[in-house]
Amino acid sequence: MTSSSTGQAADLDSTISALQGGLTSIPPEAAVSNIESWQQQLQGTELATALEQLKSALTSGSADGQSIGQLLAQLGAQTSSSASDASGDAASKLQQLGQLLTQAGSSLS
């Protein structure tokens, strides 16, 4: 396993754990830091663009729950879709992450 895939596995675990604790348990600074970490790893992908939109919404201070919920649901769908391109443990973790993002988005929409 490369150091990059090791880092992604750790990021998957920490992101899943944070979402399982509920959106309100994630401090805004931690959410933005997590988003930035994923943006670096996913540069040039559709997911990175969606993450930039979410980060902008969170840092602008003017986004409402519904718009953030829509962005989370979009990310959830894209993440679940990308699980089909992954293998093994990463695929199941991506599927779980996609479901958690979709659920979080639905709770805000």
Contacts in CASP RR format, 6 or more apart in sequence:
PFRMAT RR
TARGET T0000
AUTHOR 0000-0000-0000
METHOD contacts of the structure
MODEL  1
MTSSSTGQAADLDSTISALQGGLTSIPPEAAVSNIESWQQQLQGTELATA
LEQLKSALTSGSADGQSIGQLLAQLGAQTSSSASDASGDAASKLQQLGQL
LTQAGSSLS
1 9 0 8 1.000
4 41 0 8 1.000
5 90 0 8 1.000
8 41 0 8 1.000
8 90 0 8 1.000
9 89 0 8 1.000
9 90 0 8 1.000
9 93 0 8 1.000
11 34 0 8 1.000
11 37 0 8 1.000
11 38 0 8 1.000
11 41 0 8 1.000
12 90 0 8 1.000
12 93 0 8 1.000
12 94 0 8 1.000
12 97 0 8 1.000
13 93 0 8 1.000
14 34 0 8 1.000
15 34 0 8 1.000
15 38 0 8 1.000
15 97 0 8 1.000
16 93 0 8 1.000
16 96 0 8 1.000
16 97 0 8 1.000
16 100 0 8 1.000
18 25 0 8 1.000
18 26 0 8 1.000
18 30 0 8 1.000
18 31 0 8 1.000
18 34 0 8 1.000
19 26 0 8 1.000
19 97 0 8 1.000
19 100 0 8 1.000
19 101 0 8 1.000
19 104 0 8 1.000
20 100 0 8 1.000
22 104 0 8 1.000
23 104 0 8 1.000
23 107 0 8 1.000
23 108 0 8 1.000
26 34 0 8 1.000
28 58 0 8 1.000
31 58 0 8 1.000
32 55 0 8 1.000
32 58 0 8 1.000
32 59 0 8 1.000
35 51 0 8 1.000
35 54 0 8 1.000
35 55 0 8 1.000
35 58 0 8 1.000
36 55 0 8 1.000
38 47 0 8 1.000
38 48 0 8 1.000
38 51 0 8 1.000
39 48 0 8 1.000
39 51 0 8 1.000
39 52 0 8 1.000
39 55 0 8 1.000
42 48 0 8 1.000
42 51 0 8 1.000
46 78 0 8 1.000
47 75 0 8 1.000
47 78 0 8 1.000
47 79 0 8 1.000
47 82 0 8 1.000
50 71 0 8 1.000
50 74 0 8 1.000
50 75 0 8 1.000
50 78 0 8 1.000
51 75 0 8 1.000
53 71 0 8 1.000
54 68 0 8 1.000
54 71 0 8 1.000
54 72 0 8 1.000
54 75 0 8 1.000
57 63 0 8 1.000
57 67 0 8 1.000
57 68 0 8 1.000
57 71 0 8 1.000
58 68 0 8 1.000
65 108 0 8 1.000
65 109 0 8 1.000
66 108 0 8 1.000
66 109 0 8 1.000
68 105 0 8 1.000
68 108 0 8 1.000
69 104 0 8 1.000
69 105 0 8 1.000
69 106 0 8 1.000
69 107 0 8 1.000
69 108 0 8 1.000
69 109 0 8 1.000
70 105 0 8 1.000
70 109 0 8 1.000
71 105 0 8 1.000
72 101 0 8 1.000
72 102 0 8 1.000
72 104 0 8 1.000
72 105 0 8 1.000
72 108 0 8 1.000
73 101 0 8 1.000
73 102 0 8 1.000
73 105 0 8 1.000
73 106 0 8 1.000
73 109 0 8 1.000
75 98 0 8 1.000
75 101 0 8 1.000
76 97 0 8 1.000
76 98 0 8 1.000
76 99 0 8 1.000
76 100 0 8 1.000
76 101 0 8 1.000
76 102 0 8 1.000
77 98 0 8 1.000
77 102 0 8 1.000
79 94 0 8 1.000
79 97 0 8 1.000
79 98 0 8 1.000
79 101 0 8 1.000
80 94 0 8 1.000
80 95 0 8 1.000
80 98 0 8 1.000
80 99 0 8 1.000
80 102 0 8 1.000
82 94 0 8 1.000
83 91 0 8 1.000
83 92 0 8 1.000
83 94 0 8 1.000
83 95 0 8 1.000
83 98 0 8 1.000
84 91 0 8 1.000
86 94 0 8 1.000
END
